Amino acid sequence: MNRPNYFNRCRVSIVSTFLIILSVSIYSPLYGQTTQNQDPAMDESAKAEVIDSVLNAFMTHYVYPDTAKEFNKVIRDKYKKGEYDETGDLGELASQLTRDLMGVSGDMHIRVSVMSPDDFSPAIGDTMTDEEKARRSRENFYFKKVEWLPGNIGYLRLDIFDDPVYAGPTAVAAMNFLENCDAIIMDLRNNHGGEEKMVRLLASYFFKEPVQINSLYFTETDSLEQSWTYAYVPGKKMIDADLYILTSQNTASGAEAFAYGLKNSGRAKVIGESTAGAAHWVEYYDFPSLQVRAKIPIARPINPVTKTSWEKVGVKPDVDVPANEALKIAHIEALKNLINKNPDEDIKRDLYWHLTKVETQLNPVILTEGEMQKYTGTYGRYAILVKGEQLYWRYHDGTDFILIPLTPDLFAFDDTDDIRVSIIRNNDGDVNGFQMVYRDGSEGPERPRTGDAPE
């Protein structure tokens, strides 16, 4: 999970503003000539200085000091053995250092990279360039979809927890859209993390009072910071709504923090796949004279319930299913839970109505052409017939409507979900009639089969 950019940039400046500005214009004399969009070539002294600087930064700041010592030993041994001799430019060296550091630790937050021109511009406070604000705005601050699902279930797909300083109004609008739903599905299957403040803001909508959902232990300062939800949020809190969180193997970092915290607080059920297992909190340490940036994990989460985190093991789902099935299964889980706890029979009936359709969407009923033919015939003024590979219901004026099998004895229409066709069979199991059934619980007259299907 990343700290806000302004914190990273202000805290980790290694040199003066003068040197930062100077470095934008010229490369360090340690490097050879380069062209635009090409990493600079390196001599051995430059390579050694980059390796020394990066390893010293990890020795000072990395979340696990013993592992940092192992980094130092392994990388220096590799360098002495000539395993870095073939790295011809800074980009190759940064990539190899990243691979080797991750190989020792398995820590997916580690990264060594070549600084871009934007990295040399000093940030002040929590500023963001107008261009970056516009770019994130065009992405809707990564709030990709908000939707009402049948059964009064809200759905929110969020792909990054962006900084609420800029994304706050979008976040509030999304949550306010969901505020009257009886259950909420938060889709984090494509979410790789983001800002801890947004994690706390969104989590706060699901707790009546402030709740501690995480702690961060900073090794370098031997300090512990607690993360609590907020007492106040703009809009209505959804403290009575059931909460489901969708995950995949790609769910990482801040998204894992959200899922892990709300799962272990007993507030949410996680559905999908085990997550990536990237728990650490990072900061960026810049070496402008070397044109190198090191992304270094500096803190580890400690959940107040489990006393540990999801690092390397991921967040284990309560319902372990393939990610591509998680939304339908969550919808089914939500509907079933609402049916079980709702005393109102009219609402129960409506929920059952939707449950039947969602279960069919997860496991479609497939009829062969021979099976479809068994339904065909005229039923007084109406008819059921096969056209192509599809079953149709024909109205008395000749208009045809596609029939979608929910069960072998119940069909939905493709253009409305308020009416369905219930099949009537004789004692031998043969189709000999149908009856319209309605979402409000009423039923139409039985329509007996009166002849063969029309040509």
Secondary structure as a PSIPRED ss2 file (coil, helix, strand):
# PSIPRED VFORMAT (PSIPRED V4.0)

   1 M C   1.000  0.000  0.000
   2 N E   0.000  0.000  1.000
   3 R C   1.000  0.000  0.000
   4 P C   1.000  0.000  0.000
   5 N H   0.000  1.000  0.000
   6 Y H   0.000  1.000  0.000
   7 F H   0.000  1.000  0.000
   8 N H   0.000  1.000  0.000
   9 R H   0.000  1.000  0.000
  10 C H   0.000  1.000  0.000
  11 R H   0.000  1.000  0.000
  12 V H   0.000  1.000  0.000
  13 S C   1.000  0.000  0.000
  14 I C   1.000  0.000  0.000
  15 V C   1.000  0.000  0.000
  16 S C   1.000  0.000  0.000
  17 T H   0.000  1.000  0.000
  18 F H   0.000  1.000  0.000
  19 L H   0.000  1.000  0.000
  20 I H   0.000  1.000  0.000
  21 I H   0.000  1.000  0.000
  22 L H   0.000  1.000  0.000
  23 S H   0.000  1.000  0.000
  24 V H   0.000  1.000  0.000
  25 S H   0.000  1.000  0.000
  26 I C   1.000  0.000  0.000
  27 Y C   1.000  0.000  0.000
  28 S C   1.000  0.000  0.000
  29 P C   1.000  0.000  0.000
  30 L C   1.000  0.000  0.000
  31 Y E   0.000  0.000  1.000
  32 G C   1.000  0.000  0.000
  33 Q C   1.000  0.000  0.000
  34 T C   1.000  0.000  0.000
  35 T C   1.000  0.000  0.000
  36 Q C   1.000  0.000  0.000
  37 N C   1.000  0.000  0.000
  38 Q C   1.000  0.000  0.000
  39 D C   1.000  0.000  0.000
  40 P C   1.000  0.000  0.000
  41 A E   0.000  0.000  1.000
  42 M E   0.000  0.000  1.000
  43 D C   1.000  0.000  0.000
  44 E H   0.000  1.000  0.000
  45 S H   0.000  1.000  0.000
  46 A H   0.000  1.000  0.000
  47 K H   0.000  1.000  0.000
  48 A H   0.000  1.000  0.000
  49 E H   0.000  1.000  0.000
  50 V H   0.000  1.000  0.000
  51 I H   0.000  1.000  0.000
  52 D H   0.000  1.000  0.000
  53 S H   0.000  1.000  0.000
  54 V H   0.000  1.000  0.000
  55 L H   0.000  1.000  0.000
  56 N H   0.000  1.000  0.000
  57 A H   0.000  1.000  0.000
  58 F H   0.000  1.000  0.000
  59 M H   0.000  1.000  0.000
  60 T H   0.000  1.000  0.000
  61 H H   0.000  1.000  0.000
  62 Y C   1.000  0.000  0.000
  63 V C   1.000  0.000  0.000
  64 Y C   1.000  0.000  0.000
  65 P H   0.000  1.000  0.000
  66 D H   0.000  1.000  0.000
  67 T H   0.000  1.000  0.000
  68 A H   0.000  1.000  0.000
  69 K H   0.000  1.000  0.000
  70 E H   0.000  1.000  0.000
  71 F H   0.000  1.000  0.000
  72 N H   0.000  1.000  0.000
  73 K H   0.000  1.000  0.000
  74 V H   0.000  1.000  0.000
  75 I H   0.000  1.000  0.000
  76 R H   0.000  1.000  0.000
  77 D H   0.000  1.000  0.000
  78 K H   0.000  1.000  0.000
  79 Y H   0.000  1.000  0.000
  80 K H   0.000  1.000  0.000
  81 K C   1.000  0.000  0.000
  82 G C   1.000  0.000  0.000
  83 E C   1.000  0.000  0.000
  84 Y C   1.000  0.000  0.000
  85 D C   1.000  0.000  0.000
  86 E C   1.000  0.000  0.000
  87 T C   1.000  0.000  0.000
  88 G C   1.000  0.000  0.000
  89 D E   0.000  0.000  1.000
  90 L H   0.000  1.000  0.000
  91 G H   0.000  1.000  0.000
  92 E H   0.000  1.000  0.000
  93 L H   0.000  1.000  0.000
  94 A H   0.000  1.000  0.000
  95 S H   0.000  1.000  0.000
  96 Q H   0.000  1.000  0.000
  97 L H   0.000  1.000  0.000
  98 T H   0.000  1.000  0.000
  99 R H   0.000  1.000  0.000
 100 D H   0.000  1.000  0.000
 101 L H   0.000  1.000  0.000
 102 M H   0.000  1.000  0.000
 103 G H   0.000  1.000  0.000
 104 V H   0.000  1.000  0.000
 105 S H   0.000  1.000  0.000
 106 G C   1.000  0.000  0.000
 107 D C   1.000  0.000  0.000
 108 M C   1.000  0.000  0.000
 109 H C   1.000  0.000  0.000
 110 I C   1.000  0.000  0.000
 111 R E   0.000  0.000  1.000
 112 V E   0.000  0.000  1.000
 113 S E   0.000  0.000  1.000
 114 V E   0.000  0.000  1.000
 115 M C   1.000  0.000  0.000
 116 S C   1.000  0.000  0.000
 117 P H   0.000  1.000  0.000
 118 D H   0.000  1.000  0.000
 119 D H   0.000  1.000  0.000
 120 F H   0.000  1.000  0.000
 121 S C   1.000  0.000  0.000
 122 P C   1.000  0.000  0.000
 123 A C   1.000  0.000  0.000
 124 I C   1.000  0.000  0.000
 125 G C   1.000  0.000  0.000
 126 D C   1.000  0.000  0.000
 127 T C   1.000  0.000  0.000
 128 M C   1.000  0.000  0.000
 129 T C   1.000  0.000  0.000
 130 D H   0.000  1.000  0.000
 131 E H   0.000  1.000  0.000
 132 E H   0.000  1.000  0.000
 133 K H   0.000  1.000  0.000
 134 A H   0.000  1.000  0.000
 135 R H   0.000  1.000  0.000
 136 R H   0.000  1.000  0.000
 137 S H   0.000  1.000  0.000
 138 R H   0.000  1.000  0.000
 139 E C   1.000  0.000  0.000
 140 N H   0.000  1.000  0.000
 141 F H   0.000  1.000  0.000
 142 Y H   0.000  1.000  0.000
 143 F E   0.000  0.000  1.000
 144 K E   0.000  0.000  1.000
 145 K E   0.000  0.000  1.000
 146 V E   0.000  0.000  1.000
 147 E E   0.000  0.000  1.000
 148 W E   0.000  0.000  1.000
 149 L E   0.000  0.000  1.000
 150 P C   1.000  0.000  0.000
 151 G C   1.000  0.000  0.000
 152 N C   1.000  0.000  0.000
 153 I E   0.000  0.000  1.000
 154 G E   0.000  0.000  1.000
 155 Y E   0.000  0.000  1.000
 156 L E   0.000  0.000  1.000
 157 R E   0.000  0.000  1.000
 158 L E   0.000  0.000  1.000
 159 D C   1.000  0.000  0.000
 160 I C   1.000  0.000  0.000
 161 F E   0.000  0.000  1.000
 162 D C   1.000  0.000  0.000
 163 D C   1.000  0.000  0.000
 164 P H   0.000  1.000  0.000
 165 V H   0.000  1.000  0.000
 166 Y H   0.000  1.000  0.000
 167 A H   0.000  1.000  0.000
 168 G H   0.000  1.000  0.000
 169 P H   0.000  1.000  0.000
 170 T H   0.000  1.000  0.000
 171 A H   0.000  1.000  0.000
 172 V H   0.000  1.000  0.000
 173 A H   0.000  1.000  0.000
 174 A H   0.000  1.000  0.000
 175 M H   0.000  1.000  0.000
 176 N H   0.000  1.000  0.000
 177 F H   0.000  1.000  0.000
 178 L C   1.000  0.000  0.000
 179 E C   1.000  0.000  0.000
 180 N C   1.000  0.000  0.000
 181 C C   1.000  0.000  0.000
 182 D C   1.000  0.000  0.000
 183 A E   0.000  0.000  1.000
 184 I E   0.000  0.000  1.000
 185 I E   0.000  0.000  1.000
 186 M E   0.000  0.000  1.000
 187 D E   0.000  0.000  1.000
 188 L C   1.000  0.000  0.000
 189 R C   1.000  0.000  0.000
 190 N C   1.000  0.000  0.000
 191 N C   1.000  0.000  0.000
 192 H C   1.000  0.000  0.000
 193 G C   1.000  0.000  0.000
 194 G E   0.000  0.000  1.000
 195 E E   0.000  0.000  1.000
 196 E H   0.000  1.000  0.000
 197 K H   0.000  1.000  0.000
 198 M H   0.000  1.000  0.000
 199 V H   0.000  1.000  0.000
 200 R H   0.000  1.000  0.000
 201 L H   0.000  1.000  0.000
 202 L H   0.000  1.000  0.000
 203 A H   0.000  1.000  0.000
 204 S H   0.000  1.000  0.000
 205 Y C   1.000  0.000  0.000
 206 F C   1.000  0.000  0.000
 207 F C   1.000  0.000  0.000
 208 K C   1.000  0.000  0.000
 209 E C   1.000  0.000  0.000
 210 P C   1.000  0.000  0.000
 211 V C   1.000  0.000  0.000
 212 Q E   0.000  0.000  1.000
 213 I E   0.000  0.000  1.000
 214 N E   0.000  0.000  1.000
 215 S E   0.000  0.000  1.000
 216 L E   0.000  0.000  1.000
 217 Y E   0.000  0.000  1.000
 218 F E   0.000  0.000  1.000
 219 T C   1.000  0.000  0.000
 220 E C   1.000  0.000  0.000
 221 T C   1.000  0.000  0.000
 222 D C   1.000  0.000  0.000
 223 S E   0.000  0.000  1.000
 224 L E   0.000  0.000  1.000
 225 E E   0.000  0.000  1.000
 226 Q E   0.000  0.000  1.000
 227 S E   0.000  0.000  1.000
 228 W E   0.000  0.000  1.000
 229 T C   1.000  0.000  0.000
 230 Y C   1.000  0.000  0.000
 231 A C   1.000  0.000  0.000
 232 Y C   1.000  0.000  0.000
 233 V C   1.000  0.000  0.000
 234 P C   1.000  0.000  0.000
 235 G C   1.000  0.000  0.000
 236 K C   1.000  0.000  0.000
 237 K C   1.000  0.000  0.000
 238 M C   1.000  0.000  0.000
 239 I C   1.000  0.000  0.000
 240 D C   1.000  0.000  0.000
 241 A C   1.000  0.000  0.000
 242 D E   0.000  0.000  1.000
 243 L E   0.000  0.000  1.000
 244 Y E   0.000  0.000  1.000
 245 I E   0.000  0.000  1.000
 246 L E   0.000  0.000  1.000
 247 T E   0.000  0.000  1.000
 248 S C   1.000  0.000  0.000
 249 Q C   1.000  0.000  0.000
 250 N C   1.000  0.000  0.000
 251 T C   1.000  0.000  0.000
 252 A C   1.000  0.000  0.000
 253 S C   1.000  0.000  0.000
 254 G H   0.000  1.000  0.000
 255 A H   0.000  1.000  0.000
 256 E H   0.000  1.000  0.000
 257 A H   0.000  1.000  0.000
 258 F H   0.000  1.000  0.000
 259 A H   0.000  1.000  0.000
 260 Y H   0.000  1.000  0.000
 261 G H   0.000  1.000  0.000
 262 L H   0.000  1.000  0.000
 263 K H   0.000  1.000  0.000
 264 N H   0.000  1.000  0.000
 265 S C   1.000  0.000  0.000
 266 G C   1.000  0.000  0.000
 267 R C   1.000  0.000  0.000
 268 A C   1.000  0.000  0.000
 269 K E   0.000  0.000  1.000
 270 V E   0.000  0.000  1.000
 271 I E   0.000  0.000  1.000
 272 G E   0.000  0.000  1.000
 273 E C   1.000  0.000  0.000
 274 S C   1.000  0.000  0.000
 275 T C   1.000  0.000  0.000
 276 A C   1.000  0.000  0.000
 277 G C   1.000  0.000  0.000
 278 A C   1.000  0.000  0.000
 279 A C   1.000  0.000  0.000
 280 H C   1.000  0.000  0.000
 281 W E   0.000  0.000  1.000
 282 V E   0.000  0.000  1.000
 283 E E   0.000  0.000  1.000
 284 Y E   0.000  0.000  1.000
 285 Y E   0.000  0.000  1.000
 286 D E   0.000  0.000  1.000
 287 F E   0.000  0.000  1.000
 288 P C   1.000  0.000  0.000
 289 S C   1.000  0.000  0.000
 290 L C   1.000  0.000  0.000
 291 Q C   1.000  0.000  0.000
 292 V E   0.000  0.000  1.000
 293 R E   0.000  0.000  1.000
 294 A E   0.000  0.000  1.000
 295 K E   0.000  0.000  1.000
 296 I E   0.000  0.000  1.000
 297 P E   0.000  0.000  1.000
 298 I E   0.000  0.000  1.000
 299 A E   0.000  0.000  1.000
 300 R E   0.000  0.000  1.000
 301 P E   0.000  0.000  1.000
 302 I C   1.000  0.000  0.000
 303 N C   1.000  0.000  0.000
 304 P C   1.000  0.000  0.000
 305 V C   1.000  0.000  0.000
 306 T C   1.000  0.000  0.000
 307 K C   1.000  0.000  0.000
 308 T C   1.000  0.000  0.000
 309 S C   1.000  0.000  0.000
 310 W C   1.000  0.000  0.000
 311 E C   1.000  0.000  0.000
 312 K C   1.000  0.000  0.000
 313 V C   1.000  0.000  0.000
 314 G C   1.000  0.000  0.000
 315 V C   1.000  0.000  0.000
 316 K C   1.000  0.000  0.000
 317 P C   1.000  0.000  0.000
 318 D C   1.000  0.000  0.000
 319 V E   0.000  0.000  1.000
 320 D E   0.000  0.000  1.000
 321 V C   1.000  0.000  0.000
 322 P C   1.000  0.000  0.000
 323 A H   0.000  1.000  0.000
 324 N H   0.000  1.000  0.000
 325 E H   0.000  1.000  0.000
 326 A H   0.000  1.000  0.000
 327 L H   0.000  1.000  0.000
 328 K H   0.000  1.000  0.000
 329 I H   0.000  1.000  0.000
 330 A H   0.000  1.000  0.000
 331 H H   0.000  1.000  0.000
 332 I H   0.000  1.000  0.000
 333 E H   0.000  1.000  0.000
 334 A H   0.000  1.000  0.000
 335 L H   0.000  1.000  0.000
 336 K H   0.000  1.000  0.000
 337 N H   0.000  1.000  0.000
 338 L H   0.000  1.000  0.000
 339 I H   0.000  1.000  0.000
 340 N H   0.000  1.000  0.000
 341 K H   0.000  1.000  0.000
 342 N C   1.000  0.000  0.000
 343 P C   1.000  0.000  0.000
 344 D C   1.000  0.000  0.000
 345 E H   0.000  1.000  0.000
 346 D H   0.000  1.000  0.000
 347 I H   0.000  1.000  0.000
 348 K H   0.000  1.000  0.000
 349 R H   0.000  1.000  0.000
 350 D H   0.000  1.000  0.000
 351 L H   0.000  1.000  0.000
 352 Y H   0.000  1.000  0.000
 353 W H   0.000  1.000  0.000
 354 H H   0.000  1.000  0.000
 355 L H   0.000  1.000  0.000
 356 T H   0.000  1.000  0.000
 357 K H   0.000  1.000  0.000
 358 V H   0.000  1.000  0.000
 359 E H   0.000  1.000  0.000
 360 T H   0.000  1.000  0.000
 361 Q H   0.000  1.000  0.000
 362 L H   0.000  1.000  0.000
 363 N C   1.000  0.000  0.000
 364 P C   1.000  0.000  0.000
 365 V C   1.000  0.000  0.000
 366 I C   1.000  0.000  0.000
 367 L C   1.000  0.000  0.000
 368 T C   1.000  0.000  0.000
 369 E H   0.000  1.000  0.000
 370 G H   0.000  1.000  0.000
 371 E H   0.000  1.000  0.000
 372 M H   0.000  1.000  0.000
 373 Q H   0.000  1.000  0.000
 374 K C   1.000  0.000  0.000
 375 Y C   1.000  0.000  0.000
 376 T C   1.000  0.000  0.000
 377 G E   0.000  0.000  1.000
 378 T E   0.000  0.000  1.000
 379 Y E   0.000  0.000  1.000
 380 G C   1.000  0.000  0.000
 381 R C   1.000  0.000  0.000
 382 Y E   0.000  0.000  1.000
 383 A E   0.000  0.000  1.000
 384 I E   0.000  0.000  1.000
 385 L E   0.000  0.000  1.000
 386 V E   0.000  0.000  1.000
 387 K E   0.000  0.000  1.000
 388 G C   1.000  0.000  0.000
 389 E C   1.000  0.000  0.000
 390 Q E   0.000  0.000  1.000
 391 L E   0.000  0.000  1.000
 392 Y E   0.000  0.000  1.000
 393 W E   0.000  0.000  1.000
 394 R E   0.000  0.000  1.000
 395 Y C   1.000  0.000  0.000
 396 H C   1.000  0.000  0.000
 397 D C   1.000  0.000  0.000
 398 G C   1.000  0.000  0.000
 399 T C   1.000  0.000  0.000
 400 D E   0.000  0.000  1.000
 401 F E   0.000  0.000  1.000
 402 I E   0.000  0.000  1.000
 403 L E   0.000  0.000  1.000
 404 I E   0.000  0.000  1.000
 405 P E   0.000  0.000  1.000
 406 L E   0.000  0.000  1.000
 407 T E   0.000  0.000  1.000
 408 P C   1.000  0.000  0.000
 409 D C   1.000  0.000  0.000
 410 L E   0.000  0.000  1.000
 411 F E   0.000  0.000  1.000
 412 A E   0.000  0.000  1.000
 413 F E   0.000  0.000  1.000
 414 D C   1.000  0.000  0.000
 415 D C   1.000  0.000  0.000
 416 T C   1.000  0.000  0.000
 417 D C   1.000  0.000  0.000
 418 D C   1.000  0.000  0.000
 419 I E   0.000  0.000  1.000
 420 R E   0.000  0.000  1.000
 421 V E   0.000  0.000  1.000
 422 S E   0.000  0.000  1.000
 423 I E   0.000  0.000  1.000
 424 I E   0.000  0.000  1.000
 425 R E   0.000  0.000  1.000
 426 N C   1.000  0.000  0.000
 427 N C   1.000  0.000  0.000
 428 D C   1.000  0.000  0.000
 429 G C   1.000  0.000  0.000
 430 D C   1.000  0.000  0.000
 431 V E   0.000  0.000  1.000
 432 N E   0.000  0.000  1.000
 433 G E   0.000  0.000  1.000
 434 F E   0.000  0.000  1.000
 435 Q E   0.000  0.000  1.000
 436 M E   0.000  0.000  1.000
 437 V E   0.000  0.000  1.000
 438 Y E   0.000  0.000  1.000
 439 R C   1.000  0.000  0.000
 440 D C   1.000  0.000  0.000
 441 G C   1.000  0.000  0.000
 442 S C   1.000  0.000  0.000
 443 E E   0.000  0.000  1.000
 444 G E   0.000  0.000  1.000
 445 P E   0.000  0.000  1.000
 446 E E   0.000  0.000  1.000
 447 R E   0.000  0.000  1.000
 448 P E   0.000  0.000  1.000
 449 R C   1.000  0.000  0.000
 450 T C   1.000  0.000  0.000
 451 G E   0.000  0.000  1.000
 452 D C   1.000  0.000  0.000
 453 A C   1.000  0.000  0.000
 454 P C   1.000  0.000  0.000
 455 E C   1.000  0.000  0.000
